[in-house]
Amino acid sequence: MRIAVTGSIATDHLMTFPGSFGDQLIAEQLDRVSLSFLVDDLQIRRGGCAANIAFGMGCLGLTPILVGAVGSDFADYRSWLERHGVDCDSVHVSETHHTARFLCTTDEHHNQIASFYTGAMAEARNIELQPTAARVGALDLVLISPNDPDAMLRHTDECRQRGIPFAADISQQLARMADEQIRQLVDGAAYLFSNDYEKGLIEQKTGWSDEEILDRVGVRITTLGPKGAVIARRGEPSIQVAPAPELGKADPTGVGDAFRAGFLSALAWGLSLERCGQVGNLTATHVLERVGGQEYELGQRSFMERFTAAYGAEAAAEVAGHVKCHYA
């Protein structure tokens, strides 16, 4: 299954605030917030939604096709991704801009305040998907993850015109894009990804109820943080997917991306939606245990041991023959 992952490719600047954001907010003055946080730590890591997702899929043994825009400073990052199984031949390199930057501060409760500098990502709106499809011999699915808004709309429109199934993952761009644009991105998606907060925001901005959205998409996947995930389809019972226990919590940045990586990998293997959610949850747990969206390693033996402990021997037997983790 040839999956193109479109979206942001960025460098993450991750900071840690030892207190609570909520304690610094004055309810009566939320219309004029002016805050500065003294942070204890700064970690600079590889990131970007599409790159994180593609990295995770590569670590699980697939060869995802990364589609996005970067600056001339991408050479080392490109080498890293290619060493982890990612096809980077469809990445556009800007002649004038640096690769995008994500700046995020996390408090002691794992709440986050973040900003994103677009940089070269703005040029993603100029990327056509057809040359990529021709190069690899057709695309079976295109994931449209957070990116330049015009690029997201263009990729969605091209998928519709060319009859390519697409998965919608709007997440961070929900706050930026207009209601009509959100409707354009959702309508007709084979898969719709969001967390539980974004789920409500999608319904608010589209004006569609949960039932109306299920009339317009094939499968709706909602991550629930420590409660796992729920997978819904029109006319079918919802599938509740329990979380995979973590060994510790370091930083939540990139957890949602890793879930998508695991889910799409299992989808490419032809597994059931429940198994897709389970592989997604366990992959996400590996990210939660590290600082940075691409700092984890997936060992095949340890991955399957943890999968068996979380979901049982029967589920593990269905997954084991497919998992080919990058690390032994």
N, C-alpha and C positions, 0 to 999 in steps of 0.2 A: 504494500500500500504506500503510494507516494504522497507524502504530506508536506505541503509548503507552510512554513510558519512565518507569517508577516508580522511586523511590529517594531517596537523600539529596540535599539542596540545602544547600550550606554555604559558609562562608568558610574558606579555607586559610591557616594560619600556618606558613610553610615556613622552617626553619632549617638552617644548614649547619655541621657539626662537621668541623674539618680533620684529624681523626685517624681511627682505626679503632675501632668499637665492640668488636670482638673482642679488642683489646689491653687493654681495661679490665675484662674478665671473668675471674674466678678460678674455674677449673673446680670446685674443691672447695667453693666457697661460692655456687653458683648458687641454692641454696634461700633465700638472704637477701641478695639484690642491693640495694645502696644506691649509686646513681651520680648524678652531676650533670655535665652537659656544658656547657662554655663555648663558645657558638656564635659564628661570625664574621659571620653574616648573618641577617636576618629579612625575608622577603617575604610580604606579605599579598595573597592572590589569590582570585578567585572559584573555587569548587570544588563538591564534592559529586558523587558518582558519577553520579546521574541527570542533573544539570545539565551535567556534562562531556560525557556521551554525547550528550545532546540538542544541545548546542552544536556538537559535531563533525558531527553529521548535518545540522544547519542550514547549516554552512559548506560542506558538499558539495552543497547545493541542495535538501534535503528539508525537510519541515515536521513534525518530530516533536512529539508531544503530551507535554509534561512533566507528571507527576503526582507531587506531594509536598507537604510542609508546610513553611511558612516563617514568619518573624516579620514584624512591621510594618516592619522595617528592610530589606525586600526590594525596595523601589520602584526604586532605581537598578539593582540586579541584574536585575530583571524587564525593565527597558527595554533593557539590554544584550543579554539573551537574545532578546528579541523582534526587535531590530535584526538579529540573526543567524539569523532564520528559525524560532525556536522558538515554538510555541503554548503560552502560559502560562495559558490561561483555566481550566485544571483544577488549578491550584496553590491549595492551601488556605492562608489567612493566619491565623495564631494571634492571638488578642487578648491573650495573656498572656506568650508566650515569644519570645525572640530566635531568629533563624535559627541553625542548628547551626554548630559550630566544629570544624575539623580542625587539630590541632597535630602537626607532623611534623618530626623531625630526621633529616637524611641525612648519613652519613659519607663519607669520601673514596672508599670502594668502592661507593657507592650503596646501602648497606644502610640501612634505615630503622627508626626507633622512633617510634611515633605514638600519639596519644590522640584520642578523638572525644567531644565534648560534644553530647548529643542536642538539647537545646533544643526548638524547635517541632517537630522531626521526630517526637517522640512522638505528636503528634496525627495523623500519617499513618495510624494504625490506624483512624481514623474515616472514611477516604475510601472511598467506593464507586466502582467503575469503571463501572457501568451509566450514570450520568448523563453521563459523558464519552463513552461509546459512542453514546448517544442524540444528543448534541450534534454529533458529527462524522459520524454515519451508520453506525456500526459500527466495531469494531476488528479489524484483521487479525492483529495480534500485540501482546502485552504483554511488555515486558522487565521482569523483577522483579530489580532490582539492590539492593545493600546499602541498608538502610533500617531503620526501627523493626522489630524482629523480628515483632511482632504484625501489622504492616502487610504484611510479606512473606508471612506465612501467610494473611492474609485475602485478599490479591490473588490468590495462587495458588489458594486454594479457590474464589474467585469465578470465575476463569478456567475451572476444571474444571466448575463448575456451569453456566456459560453457554456452554460449548463454544468458548471463545476460546483459540487457540494461545498458549502462553507460553514465554518463554525464561528460564531460571534462571541467575542470576549472584550467588552467595551471597558469595563472596570474604571481605571483612573481617568478616562476621558468622559465619563458620565457627567462630571461637573462642568466640563468645558463646552460640550456639544449641545446644540439646540434640540428641542423636543422632536421636531420632524426628522432631524438627522438620526436620532436614536431609533425612531421607528424604521427608518431605511436600513439601519444596520441589523435590526432584529428580524424583520419580516422575511420569512423564507429560509432562515438559518436551519441547517440540519442539526446543529447543536448550539445551545446558548449557555455560556458559562458566566457565573457571578458568585459573589458571596451573599450572605443573607441580607446584609445592609443594602448592597447594590441591587438585590432582587426587588426590594421595595422601591428604590429610586427609579429603576427601570419602569415599574408599573406606574409610578407617579408621572414620569416624564413622557411616557408613551400614551398615557390615558387608558391603557388596556389593563384589564384584570388578569389575574394569574390564568384563569381559564381561557381568556381571549388570546393570551400569549401562547398557550399550549396549542391553540388552533393554528398558530402561525409558524411554529417551530417544530422540529422533529423530536428533540430531546432537550429538556431543561435541566441543567446540572447546577445545584446550589451548594457551595461549601459552607459549613457551619462552624468553622474553627475547631475548638476542642470537642465538639459534638459530631464531627465527621462530615457527612455530605448526604444530600437527598437528590435522587434522580427521578424526574417526572416526565410522563408522556400522556398525551390525550387519550382518555378512555382506559388507562391502565393504572393499577395500584402503584403508588409511589414506592421507590426502593430506598430504604434507609441504610446507609453504609456507615458502620461504626468506625470511629477513629482508630489509627494504629498507635499504640502507646509509645511515647517518646522517652528517650534516656535522659533528657534534660532540655531546658529551653535557653537558647542563646539569643536569637533574634528572629523576628517573623518575616523579615524582608525576603521576598522570593518564594514564600511558602505556597501561595496560590499558583505561581508559575510552575512549580514542581508538581503540584497536583495535576495540572493540565498535561504536563509531560508524561506522567504515569498513566493518566486516563487515555490519552491519545495513543500511547505505545500499546496498551492492552487492546484498544480498539483496532489498531493495525494488525495485531495478532489474531483478530477474529473472536475475541472473548466476549462474554456477556457484559451487559452494562454494570451489573453488580461487581464483577471482577475488575472492570475498568475503574470503578470508584475505589475499590480496595487497593489496587496498585497505585492509584493516584494518592490516596491517603498515606501510604507507607513512604512513597517518594517524597511527599511534602514533609513528613516527619523528619527525614534526613536533613532537610534544609533548616528546619526549626532548631536543630541541634548545633548548628554552626552559624557564624556571622558571615553573611554574604550568600548570594543566590547560587553560586557555583563552587563553593568550597567543600562540598561533601564528596564522598567516594561511595560507590555502590559495589560492594563485594557480593558476588553471586551466592556464595554459601550463606553469608550473614543475612543477605536480603531475604532469602527463602526461609531461613530459620525464623526471622522476625515475622515474615508473612504467615508462616504456619502458626506461630504463637498467637498472632492477632486474629486470624480468620479460619484456622482449622486445617486439618490434613486434606480434606476433600477439595477445598478451594485451592490449596497450595498445589495439589496434583494437576489441576487445570492450568496453572500458571507456570509451573516449573520448567516445562519443555520449551517455553518461549523466552524466558529471561536470560539474556546474555549480557551481563553487566560488563562495563568497560574494565573494571578492576577485578582481578581474580580473588 
